[in-house]
């Protein structure tokens, strides 16, 4: 595998790590959100963590299709992820702020995948990266709208 191909796998592995940690964090918030916006946030968080669960599988399978092993432990994810796990007990507004920041991180991770894949003409990975960018840009907007 060339250095440029390894760059694609590395970027995908980081995107997987960020996605996996964000999945857990979003599901945590789904379980624990309270307050006047409970119903809308509970539902929104569920839609987002369910999407992330599917995305995790697609990203890992893309890594495998490129001939590498997908990282599969929380310890491996924490080493490379920009998204940090939730260890506190945030209120609904702080949950939203945290997720807005995390969605921005996912957009950046997907952009890194896109750039690396474009460099070697890996169209399937380019497509995956563009799809993830679109999802995370939309999620960012939807979460941020709740803070206005």
C-alpha positions as CSV (number, residue, x, y, z in Angstrom):
1,X,0.0,0.0,0.0
2,X,1.4,3.4,-1.0
3,X,1.8,6.3,1.4
4,X,-1.1,8.1,-0.2
5,X,-3.3,5.1,0.2
6,X,-2.3,4.8,3.8
7,X,-3.2,8.5,4.2
8,X,-6.8,7.6,3.0
9,X,-7.0,4.7,5.5
10,X,-5.7,6.9,8.3
11,X,-8.2,9.6,7.5
12,X,-11.0,7.1,7.4
13,X,-9.8,5.6,10.7
14,X,-10.0,9.1,12.3
15,X,-13.4,9.7,10.8
16,X,-14.5,6.3,12.2
17,X,-13.1,7.2,15.7
18,X,-14.9,10.6,15.7
19,X,-18.1,9.0,14.5
20,X,-18.0,6.2,17.0
21,X,-17.4,8.5,20.0
22,X,-20.0,11.0,18.8
23,X,-22.5,8.1,18.4
24,X,-22.0,7.1,22.1
25,X,-22.1,10.7,23.2
26,X,-25.3,11.4,21.3
27,X,-27.0,8.3,22.5
28,X,-25.9,9.2,26.1
29,X,-27.6,12.6,25.6
30,X,-30.7,10.9,24.1
31,X,-31.0,8.9,27.3
32,X,-30.3,11.7,29.7
33,X,-31.7,14.9,28.3
34,X,-34.3,16.7,30.4
35,X,-36.1,20.0,30.4
36,X,-38.8,21.8,28.4
37,X,-37.3,20.6,25.0
38,X,-37.1,17.0,26.1
39,X,-39.3,15.5,23.4
40,X,-37.8,17.3,20.5
41,X,-34.2,16.8,21.7
42,X,-34.8,13.2,22.6
43,X,-36.1,12.5,19.1
44,X,-33.4,14.6,17.4
45,X,-30.6,12.9,19.3
46,X,-32.0,9.5,18.4
47,X,-32.1,10.3,14.7
48,X,-28.5,11.4,14.8
49,X,-27.1,8.5,16.8
50,X,-28.9,6.0,14.6
51,X,-27.4,7.6,11.5
52,X,-24.0,7.5,13.2
53,X,-24.4,3.8,13.9
54,X,-25.0,3.1,10.2
55,X,-22.1,5.4,9.2
56,X,-19.7,3.6,11.5
57,X,-20.4,0.4,9.7
58,X,-20.0,2.0,6.2
59,X,-16.7,3.7,7.2
60,X,-15.2,0.5,8.7
61,X,-16.3,-1.5,5.7
62,X,-14.6,1.0,3.4
63,X,-11.4,0.6,5.4
64,X,-11.7,-3.2,4.9
65,X,-12.4,-2.7,1.2
66,X,-9.1,-0.9,0.9
67,X,-7.4,-3.9,2.4
68,X,-6.7,-2.7,6.0
69,X,-8.1,-3.7,9.3
70,X,-10.6,-1.2,10.8
71,X,-9.9,0.0,14.3
72,X,-12.4,-1.5,16.7
73,X,-11.7,-0.6,20.2
74,X,-12.6,2.4,22.3
75,X,-8.9,2.8,23.3
76,X,-7.9,3.0,19.6
77,X,-10.6,5.5,18.9
78,X,-9.7,7.8,21.8
79,X,-6.1,8.0,20.6
80,X,-7.0,9.7,17.3
81,X,-10.4,11.2,17.8
82,X,-11.1,15.0,17.9
83,X,-14.4,14.3,19.6
84,X,-14.1,13.7,23.3
85,X,-16.3,11.4,25.4
86,X,-18.8,12.8,27.8
87,X,-17.9,12.3,31.5
88,X,-20.1,15.0,33.0
89,X,-23.8,15.7,33.5
90,X,-24.5,18.6,31.1
91,X,-27.9,20.3,30.9
92,X,-29.8,20.3,27.6
93,X,-28.2,23.6,26.4
94,X,-24.7,22.4,27.1
95,X,-25.5,19.1,25.3
96,X,-26.4,21.1,22.3
97,X,-23.3,23.2,22.4
98,X,-21.1,20.1,22.8
99,X,-22.8,18.4,19.8
100,X,-22.5,21.6,17.6
101,X,-18.8,21.5,18.3
102,X,-18.6,17.8,17.6
103,X,-20.5,18.1,14.4
104,X,-17.9,20.7,13.3
105,X,-15.2,18.2,14.1
106,X,-16.9,15.5,12.0
107,X,-17.1,17.9,9.0
108,X,-13.4,18.4,9.3
109,X,-12.7,14.7,9.6
110,X,-14.8,14.0,6.5
111,X,-13.0,16.9,4.7
112,X,-9.6,15.2,5.5
113,X,-11.0,11.9,4.0
114,X,-12.2,13.8,0.9
115,X,-8.8,15.4,0.3
116,X,-6.8,12.3,0.8
117,X,-9.2,10.2,-1.4
118,X,-9.2,12.9,-4.2
119,X,-5.4,12.8,-4.3
120,X,-5.4,9.2,-5.4
121,X,-8.7,9.2,-7.4
122,X,-10.5,7.0,-4.9
123,X,-14.0,7.8,-6.0
124,X,-16.0,5.5,-3.7
125,X,-14.2,7.1,-0.7
126,X,-14.7,10.6,-2.1
127,X,-18.4,9.8,-2.3
128,X,-18.5,8.5,1.3
129,X,-16.7,11.6,2.5
130,X,-19.1,14.0,0.7
131,X,-22.1,12.2,2.1
132,X,-20.7,12.4,5.6
133,X,-20.0,16.1,5.2
134,X,-23.5,16.7,4.1
135,X,-25.0,14.9,7.0
136,X,-22.8,16.6,9.6
137,X,-23.3,20.0,8.1
138,X,-27.1,19.5,8.3
139,X,-26.8,18.1,11.9
140,X,-24.7,21.1,12.9
141,X,-27.3,23.5,11.5
142,X,-30.2,21.6,13.2
143,X,-28.5,21.5,16.6
144,X,-27.3,25.1,16.4
145,X,-30.9,26.2,15.6
146,X,-32.0,24.9,19.0
147,X,-29.6,27.4,20.6
148,X,-31.0,30.5,18.9
